[in-house]
């Protein structure tokens, strides 16, 4: 009986079913918007914490970069990854994507280099809009001194944790994955 007036208006032809649905959804949205569960304060608090942490990290990175620049280590790193960079063959066809801050960048590699990247033997360093494939230890040093330059660095601890979670929750664990499957 709650919608008796609505039914009468529909029967009389003064309102349409679509209009009734629109009014219903609008009422529901208004009711939802009025409910204050305190999440706005929580969201603001989390945003403030993230902003403070980002500022702290930025200041720490600038301090490390300044110290390393004073010691000449940054210049040494640049010459070192220029010297030890692994050259990418011209016939490389496999696209390898990696992230730099908020951008997704890609580099074409061979199957062998892709395997080395995924196993952690090689990392990607990006300096002055150019990507370099370098040995893992050199990529780690770059990540310590100038983390903004490190494009891809395989870290064992993060991958094993995700694998453990995936193995525990994976409903398809009993099914074999085809060898020729490529994502």
C-alpha positions as CSV (number, residue, x, y, z in Angstrom):
1,X,0.0,0.0,0.0
2,X,3.0,2.3,0.3
3,X,2.9,3.1,-3.4
4,X,-0.9,3.5,-3.8
5,X,-0.7,7.0,-5.0
6,X,2.0,6.1,-7.5
7,X,-0.2,3.2,-8.8
8,X,-3.1,5.6,-9.2
9,X,-1.0,8.1,-11.1
10,X,0.3,5.4,-13.4
11,X,-3.3,4.1,-14.1
12,X,-4.5,7.6,-14.8
13,X,-1.7,8.1,-17.2
14,X,-0.3,11.1,-15.4
15,X,3.1,9.5,-14.8
16,X,5.2,6.9,-16.6
17,X,7.0,3.8,-15.3
18,X,10.3,5.4,-16.2
19,X,9.5,8.6,-14.3
20,X,8.5,6.5,-11.3
21,X,11.8,4.6,-11.4
22,X,13.7,7.8,-11.7
23,X,12.0,9.3,-8.7
24,X,12.7,6.0,-6.7
25,X,16.4,6.0,-7.5
26,X,16.7,9.7,-6.8
27,X,15.1,9.2,-3.3
28,X,17.4,6.3,-2.7
29,X,20.5,8.4,-3.6
30,X,19.3,11.3,-1.4
31,X,18.8,8.9,1.5
32,X,22.2,7.4,1.0
33,X,23.9,10.8,0.8
34,X,22.3,11.9,4.1
35,X,23.8,9.0,6.0
36,X,27.0,10.0,7.8
37,X,29.0,7.1,8.9
38,X,32.2,9.1,9.8
39,X,34.0,7.8,6.7
40,X,34.6,11.4,5.4
41,X,36.7,12.1,8.5
42,X,38.5,8.8,8.2
43,X,39.2,9.4,4.5
44,X,40.6,12.9,5.3
45,X,42.8,11.4,8.0
46,X,44.2,8.7,5.7
47,X,44.8,11.3,3.0
48,X,46.7,13.5,5.4
49,X,48.8,10.6,6.6
50,X,49.6,9.7,3.0
51,X,50.6,13.3,2.2
52,X,52.8,13.5,5.3
53,X,54.5,10.2,4.4
54,X,55.0,11.3,0.8
55,X,56.6,14.5,2.0
56,X,58.8,12.7,4.4
57,X,59.9,10.2,1.7
58,X,60.6,13.0,-0.7
59,X,62.7,14.9,1.8
60,X,64.7,11.7,2.6
61,X,65.3,11.0,-1.1
62,X,66.4,14.6,-1.7
63,X,68.8,14.3,1.3
64,X,70.2,11.0,-0.1
65,X,70.6,12.5,-3.5
66,X,72.4,15.5,-2.2
67,X,74.8,13.4,-0.1
68,X,75.4,11.1,-3.1
69,X,76.0,14.1,-5.4
70,X,78.5,15.5,-3.0
71,X,80.4,12.3,-3.0
72,X,80.3,12.0,-6.8
73,X,78.5,8.7,-6.5
74,X,75.7,9.8,-8.8
75,X,78.1,10.7,-11.6
76,X,79.8,7.4,-11.0
77,X,76.5,5.6,-11.2
78,X,75.6,7.2,-14.5
79,X,78.9,6.2,-16.1
80,X,78.6,2.7,-14.6
81,X,75.2,2.0,-16.0
82,X,76.2,3.5,-19.3
83,X,79.2,1.1,-19.3
84,X,77.5,-2.1,-18.0
85,X,74.2,-1.6,-19.9
86,X,73.0,-4.7,-21.8
87,X,72.4,-3.9,-25.4
88,X,69.0,-4.7,-26.8
89,X,69.1,-6.4,-30.2
90,X,67.2,-4.7,-33.0
91,X,65.1,-7.8,-33.6
92,X,63.5,-7.8,-30.1
93,X,59.8,-8.4,-30.4
94,X,58.5,-8.9,-26.9
95,X,57.1,-5.8,-25.2
96,X,58.0,-5.6,-21.5
97,X,55.9,-3.0,-19.5
98,X,57.1,-1.4,-16.3
99,X,56.0,1.6,-14.3
100,X,57.9,4.8,-13.5
101,X,56.1,6.9,-10.8
102,X,52.7,7.2,-12.4
103,X,53.5,6.3,-16.0
104,X,53.6,2.9,-17.7
105,X,56.5,2.6,-20.0
106,X,57.6,-0.3,-22.3
107,X,60.7,-1.6,-23.7
108,X,61.1,-4.3,-26.4
109,X,63.3,-7.3,-25.3
110,X,64.1,-10.8,-26.5
111,X,62.8,-13.9,-24.9
112,X,66.2,-14.4,-23.1
113,X,66.2,-10.8,-21.7
114,X,62.5,-11.2,-20.6
115,X,63.4,-14.3,-18.7
116,X,66.3,-12.5,-17.0
117,X,64.1,-9.6,-16.1
118,X,61.4,-11.9,-14.6
119,X,64.0,-13.9,-12.7
120,X,65.7,-10.9,-11.3
121,X,69.0,-11.1,-13.0
122,X,68.5,-7.8,-14.8
123,X,66.8,-4.6,-13.9
124,X,65.7,-1.5,-15.8
125,X,67.2,2.0,-15.0
126,X,65.8,5.1,-16.7
127,X,67.8,8.3,-17.0
128,X,67.2,11.3,-19.2
129,X,64.3,9.6,-21.1
130,X,66.4,6.5,-22.0
131,X,66.0,3.0,-20.6
132,X,69.0,0.9,-19.7
133,X,69.0,-2.9,-18.9
134,X,71.6,-3.4,-16.2
135,X,72.6,-6.2,-13.9
136,X,70.5,-6.6,-10.7
137,X,73.2,-5.5,-8.3
138,X,73.7,-2.2,-10.2
139,X,69.9,-1.7,-10.3
140,X,69.8,-2.2,-6.5
141,X,72.5,0.5,-6.0
142,X,70.7,2.9,-8.3
143,X,67.5,2.2,-6.3
144,X,69.2,3.0,-3.0
145,X,70.8,6.3,-4.2
146,X,68.3,7.6,-6.7
147,X,65.0,5.6,-6.5
148,X,63.4,7.9,-9.2
149,X,65.7,6.4,-11.8
150,X,64.9,2.7,-11.1
151,X,62.2,1.6,-13.5
152,X,62.0,-2.1,-12.8
153,X,63.7,-4.1,-10.0
154,X,62.6,-7.6,-9.2
155,X,62.4,-8.0,-5.4
156,X,62.1,-11.6,-4.1
157,X,60.2,-10.9,-0.9
158,X,57.2,-9.2,-2.5
159,X,56.8,-11.8,-5.2
160,X,56.9,-14.8,-2.8
161,X,54.3,-13.2,-0.6
162,X,51.9,-12.7,-3.5
163,X,52.5,-16.3,-4.7
164,X,51.7,-17.7,-1.3
165,X,48.4,-15.8,-1.2
166,X,47.6,-16.8,-4.7
167,X,48.3,-20.4,-4.1
168,X,46.2,-20.5,-1.0
169,X,43.1,-18.9,-2.6
170,X,43.5,-20.2,-6.2
171,X,40.5,-22.4,-7.1
172,X,42.2,-23.4,-10.4
173,X,45.4,-24.6,-8.8
174,X,44.7,-28.2,-10.0
175,X,44.5,-27.2,-13.7
176,X,47.5,-27.2,-15.9
177,X,48.6,-24.0,-17.7
178,X,49.4,-24.4,-21.4
179,X,53.0,-23.8,-22.3
180,X,52.1,-21.5,-25.2
181,X,49.9,-19.2,-23.2
182,X,51.1,-15.6,-23.5
183,X,49.6,-12.7,-21.7
